[in-house]
Amino acid sequence: MYANGDGVPKDNAGAVKWFRKAAEQGNITAQGNLGSMYGNGTGVAKDAVEGLAWSNIAASSGEEIFVKNRDMMERRVGPEATLAAQQRSKQILKEIEAAKRASTSSRTRDSAAPISPDAETPKASGSGAIVSTAGYAGRNQQPQRNRR
């Protein structure tokens, strides 16, 4: 959206911000786009290692376009930068996993107390229909037969 100016003024720095958020959540396309933006210096300072690192992550999906982009970037930057980018990719993935774990544990910690086992099983059930605007419900009573 921001990268192309779709419905908003074109804003490459804004695009980098949103691509990063999506990339950190595992969006492969955003990971590839972020790699290209760093590699080309679009909306952010040019950083071949950071660009190749994100391209590595996107290419790990096996999608042909991302594999080709990564291979092209590796040829362009050389073996030393490629090694640095591979190490940076591992670091990024560790940071993403740590953020996911922190987010999951904070959601678990913030959630309501567990429901007691007695509350999970209804004591009775039935059917009814709302018959007034006050919310009163009527029910269909059927005679119960003694079963022996």
Secondary structure by P-SEA (a helix, b strand, c coil): cccccccccccaaaaaaaaaaaaaaccaaaaaaaaaaaaacccccccaaaaaaaaaaaaccccaaaaaaaaaaaaaccaaaaaaaaaaaaaaaaaaaaaaaaaaaaaaaaccccccccccccccccccccccccbbbbbbbbbbcccc
